Amino acid sequence: MYPLSHELAQDIVDRMMKDIPYNINIMNERGVIIGSGDRARIGSEHRGALQALATGRMVEVREDGLAEKKGTNEPIVIGQARIGVIGISGSPEEVRPFCSIVRTTVSLLIEQGMALQSMQNEANRKKAFLESLLLHPGLYSQKLRKEALAYRIDLLLPTALLHAKGLSPATLGPGMLLQHPFLPVEDDGVFFFMQDAAEARLLAEQLRRSHSGARFSLSRAEPSIAEAHRQAKGAMAVSLALKAPDPVVSYDEVEFLVQLAEADIPGTEQLAAKLEDKESADLLDTLRTYLHRDGSISAVSAELNIHRNTLQYRLKRIRDLTGKDPRHLFDLFELAHGLLALYR
């Protein structure tokens, strides 16, 4: 049974006092006031509540005392557990007619709050477990395999990851979310866990049609989910770095580029970084297009819709800023690595 929180108790008090012309207190399972129309009383022990918790019955207080005020105190029972007490201040004869409706309403609100908390706790457990799979090295234990099955992942089978960036679970239909195990990652989109690589490709194409501007990367189906994660992340980094024309990229298509990006070559990352400021923003796009069009001056000029002389000027600017001339093959290779390294 979840403990009654101060936040939930105060929310209930605030709601009920809009309709009930008496002060309402809610006490926890220890008889301490955790929600009240009189905020000064929060944190103090309530004797009437302690009696109600001990007996399981309503306790009426007929005179104001130092530690309590006159009114009714009725246990909040969820299942078989006494999780708190609802108190209404005032003459028992006056407030007694409100007790039943308040008790029922409070119980429903608490059960609703607990159900939402239970759902949130389960979502947090699932998220933590799936995140652990992304990083888990080596063989899977029987315990891990059993827990994964609860989330419809069979760790005895190879798993492919579909990394979707530029969308969130809120933009996906409930049918899709129920159909595939998924993990939302803050600032990094969504990972879908798929045990059929062909189905992963179909899902990527389906999402591509319904989410313009999103990008997708696919790993191979691997025995290790951590390896599938590395592949999907790496392929996504290449797609973002090069602004690949096709928003769906598989690791198989860019394996060499992923490995190149992972290579730690001192200095190359700073090359592309020099092209990132606002005044040089068009130079990065020029470099990307130059790579996509295999260095063809006419093709690059046409795609960027600029004159050939303008393109030549930009290429010289890249050379002047980085010390590497993209018109020379080995310099272009260094610039390409620097661009990839920016996104790894």
C-alpha positions in Angstrom: 0.0 0.0 0.0 1.4 3.4 -0.9 1.7 6.0 1.8 -0.6 9.0 1.7 1.5 11.9 0.5 1.3 15.5 1.6 0.8 16.6 -2.0 -2.2 14.3 -2.6 -3.7 15.1 0.8 -3.5 18.8 0.3 -5.0 18.5 -3.2 -7.9 16.6 -1.8 -8.4 19.1 1.0 -8.4 22.0 -1.5 -10.9 20.3 -3.7 -13.3 19.3 -0.9 -13.3 22.7 0.8 -14.7 24.3 -2.4 -18.0 22.5 -1.5 -17.8 21.9 2.2 -18.1 25.0 4.5 -15.9 23.5 7.2 -12.2 23.1 7.7 -10.9 19.7 6.6 -7.8 17.9 7.8 -6.2 14.8 6.4 -3.9 12.8 8.7 -1.5 10.0 7.6 -1.1 6.5 9.1 0.7 8.0 12.1 -1.9 10.5 12.9 0.1 13.5 11.7 -1.7 16.2 9.8 -0.4 16.3 6.2 -3.2 18.3 4.5 -5.4 21.0 6.0 -7.4 24.1 5.2 -5.4 25.6 8.1 -1.8 25.3 6.8 -0.4 26.2 10.2 -1.6 22.8 11.6 0.3 20.7 9.0 2.9 18.6 10.7 1.2 18.4 14.1 -0.1 15.3 15.7 -3.9 14.8 15.9 -5.1 12.9 18.9 -8.5 12.2 17.5 -6.9 10.7 14.4 -4.7 8.4 16.5 -7.9 7.1 18.3 -9.6 6.6 14.9 -6.6 4.7 13.6 -6.4 2.5 16.7 -10.1 1.6 16.8 -11.0 1.7 13.1 -14.1 3.7 13.9 -15.2 7.3 13.7 -14.1 9.4 16.7 -16.1 12.5 17.6 -14.5 15.4 19.5 -17.0 17.6 21.2 -14.8 20.3 22.7 -11.8 22.2 21.4 -8.5 21.2 23.1 -4.9 22.3 22.9 -4.0 19.6 20.3 -7.3 19.1 18.6 -10.5 20.9 17.7 -14.0 19.6 17.9 -15.3 17.7 14.9 -15.3 14.2 13.4 -12.4 11.9 12.6 -13.0 8.9 10.4 -10.4 6.4 9.2 -9.5 6.2 5.5 -9.6 2.5 4.7 -8.3 1.2 1.3 -8.5 -2.5 1.0 -8.0 -3.6 4.6 -5.4 -1.0 5.5 -6.0 2.1 7.5 -3.9 4.6 5.6 -5.0 7.8 7.2 -7.9 9.8 8.8 -10.2 12.4 7.4 -11.2 15.1 9.9 -13.9 17.7 9.6 -13.8 20.6 12.1 -17.0 21.8 13.7 -19.8 20.6 15.9 -20.2 16.9 15.3 -24.0 17.3 14.9 -23.4 19.9 12.1 -20.5 18.1 10.2 -21.7 14.5 10.6 -24.0 14.7 7.5 -21.0 15.5 5.4 -18.9 12.6 6.7 -20.2 9.9 4.3 -19.9 12.0 1.1 -16.5 13.2 2.2 -15.3 9.7 3.1 -16.5 8.3 -0.2 -15.0 11.1 -2.3 -11.7 11.0 -0.5 -11.4 7.3 -0.9 -12.1 7.5 -4.6 -9.5 10.3 -5.0 -6.9 8.4 -3.1 -7.5 5.2 -5.0 -7.3 7.2 -8.3 -4.1 8.9 -7.1 -2.6 5.5 -6.0 -3.5 4.0 -9.3 -1.7 6.8 -11.2 1.2 6.5 -8.8 1.3 2.7 -9.4 1.3 3.3 -13.2 4.1 5.9 -12.9 6.2 3.5 -10.7 5.7 0.8 -13.3 6.7 3.1 -16.1 9.8 4.1 -14.1 10.7 0.5 -13.5 10.3 -0.3 -17.2 12.4 2.7 -18.2 15.2 1.8 -15.8 15.2 -1.8 -16.9 15.3 -1.0 -20.6 18.0 1.6 -20.1 20.1 -1.1 -18.3 19.7 -3.4 -21.3 21.2 -0.7 -23.5 24.4 -0.8 -21.5 24.5 -4.4 -20.3 27.6 -6.2 -21.4 28.0 -10.0 -21.9 25.5 -12.7 -21.3 22.1 -12.2 -19.9 21.2 -13.9 -16.6 18.0 -16.0 -16.1 16.6 -13.2 -14.0 17.2 -10.6 -16.7 15.6 -12.9 -19.3 12.6 -13.4 -17.2 12.1 -9.7 -16.5 12.6 -8.8 -20.2 9.8 -11.2 -21.1 7.4 -9.1 -19.0 8.2 -6.3 -21.5 7.8 -8.6 -24.5 11.5 -8.9 -25.2 13.0 -12.4 -25.6 16.7 -12.0 -24.8 17.4 -15.5 -26.3 16.6 -13.9 -29.7 18.6 -11.2 -31.6 17.3 -7.7 -31.1 17.3 -4.8 -33.6 16.9 -1.2 -32.3 15.1 1.4 -34.3 16.2 4.9 -33.1 13.6 7.6 -33.9 14.7 11.2 -33.4 12.4 14.1 -33.8 9.3 12.5 -32.4 8.0 11.6 -29.0 5.6 8.9 -27.6 2.9 11.6 -27.4 2.9 11.8 -31.2 2.4 8.1 -31.6 -0.9 6.2 -31.7 -1.7 4.0 -28.7 -1.9 1.0 -31.0 1.7 1.4 -32.0 2.9 1.9 -28.4 1.2 -1.2 -27.3 2.5 -3.2 -30.3 6.3 -2.5 -29.8 8.4 -2.2 -26.7 9.9 1.3 -26.7 12.1 3.5 -24.5 11.8 7.3 -24.7 15.2 9.0 -23.9 15.3 12.7 -22.9 16.6 14.8 -25.8 17.4 11.7 -27.8 14.0 10.5 -29.2 12.7 7.0 -28.9 14.2 3.5 -29.2 12.0 0.7 -30.4 13.1 -2.9 -29.5 12.4 -5.1 -32.4 13.2 -8.8 -32.8 12.5 -8.9 -36.5 14.9 -6.6 -38.5 12.5 -6.6 -41.5 9.7 -5.4 -39.3 11.9 -2.7 -37.8 12.5 -1.4 -41.4 8.8 -1.4 -42.1 8.1 0.5 -38.9 10.7 3.0 -39.8 9.1 3.6 -43.2 5.6 3.8 -41.6 6.9 6.5 -39.1 8.7 8.3 -41.8 5.5 8.8 -43.7 3.6 10.1 -40.7 6.4 12.2 -39.1 7.9 14.6 -41.5 11.3 16.0 -40.3 12.0 13.0 -38.1 15.1 10.8 -38.6 15.5 7.1 -38.1 18.4 4.7 -37.7 18.4 0.9 -37.7 20.9 -1.5 -36.1 21.4 -5.0 -37.1 19.6 -7.7 -35.2 22.3 -8.5 -32.5 22.5 -11.0 -29.6 23.7 -8.0 -27.5 21.2 -5.1 -27.1 24.2 -3.0 -26.1 25.8 -3.6 -29.4 22.5 -2.9 -31.3 22.4 0.4 -29.3 25.9 1.3 -30.3 25.0 0.7 -34.0 21.7 2.6 -33.9 23.3 5.6 -32.1 26.3 5.6 -34.4 24.1 5.5 -37.5 21.9 8.3 -36.2 25.0 10.4 -35.5 26.2 9.9 -39.1 22.7 10.8 -40.4 22.7 14.0 -38.4 26.2 15.0 -39.2 25.8 14.6 -42.9 22.1 15.5 -43.0 21.6 12.4 -45.1 19.0 12.9 -47.8 17.2 9.7 -46.8 15.8 10.1 -43.2 16.0 6.3 -42.7 19.6 5.1 -42.4 20.7 1.6 -41.5 24.0 0.7 -39.8 24.9 -1.6 -42.7 24.8 1.4 -45.0 27.1 3.6 -42.9 29.2 1.1 -40.9 32.5 2.5 -42.1 31.5 6.1 -41.4 30.4 5.1 -37.8 33.7 3.4 -37.2 35.5 6.5 -38.7 33.5 8.8 -36.4 34.4 6.6 -33.4 38.2 6.9 -34.2 39.8 9.4 -31.9 41.9 11.5 -34.2 43.2 14.6 -32.4 42.3 18.0 -34.0 39.8 17.0 -36.6 36.7 17.8 -34.5 38.0 21.3 -34.2 38.1 21.7 -38.0 34.4 21.4 -38.4 33.7 23.3 -35.2 35.3 26.3 -36.8 32.5 26.3 -39.4 29.7 26.3 -36.8 29.4 30.0 -36.0 26.5 32.1 -37.4 28.6 33.9 -40.0 29.8 30.5 -41.3 26.6 28.5 -41.0 26.3 28.2 -44.8 29.8 26.7 -45.0 28.7 23.5 -43.1 25.8 23.0 -45.5 28.2 23.6 -48.4 30.6 21.0 -47.0 27.8 18.4 -46.5 26.5 19.0 -50.0 30.0 18.8 -51.4 30.4 15.4 -49.8 27.0 14.1 -51.0 27.7 15.2 -54.6 31.2 13.7 -54.7 32.8 17.1 -55.2 31.0 17.9 -58.4 31.0 21.7 -58.7 28.0 21.8 -61.1 25.9 19.4 -59.0 26.7 21.2 -55.7 25.9 24.6 -57.3 22.6 23.4 -58.6 21.5 21.8 -55.3 22.5 24.9 -53.3 21.0 27.2 -56.0 24.2 29.3 -56.1 26.6 30.4 -58.8 29.7 28.3 -59.4 31.8 31.3 -58.4 29.9 31.6 -55.1 30.6 27.9 -54.5 34.3 28.4 -55.2 34.4 31.3 -52.8 32.8 29.2 -50.0 35.3 26.3 -50.6 38.1 28.8 -50.2 36.5 30.2 -47.0 36.5 26.6 -45.6 40.1 26.3 -46.5 41.0 29.7 -44.9 39.1 28.9 -41.7 40.3 25.3 -41.2 43.5 25.1 -43.1 42.1 22.2 -45.1 41.1 22.6 -48.7 38.0 20.5 -49.5 39.0 20.4 -53.2 42.0 18.2 -52.2 41.0 14.6 -51.4 42.9 14.0 -48.2 42.0 17.4 -46.8 38.4 16.6 -47.6 38.7 13.3 -45.8 39.9 15.1 -42.7 37.1 17.6 -42.9 34.6 14.7 -43.2 36.0 13.1 -40.1 35.7 16.4 -38.2 32.1 16.7 -39.3 31.3 13.2 -38.1 33.2 13.7 -34.8 31.0 16.7 -34.0 28.0 14.4 -33.6 29.5 11.2 -32.1 
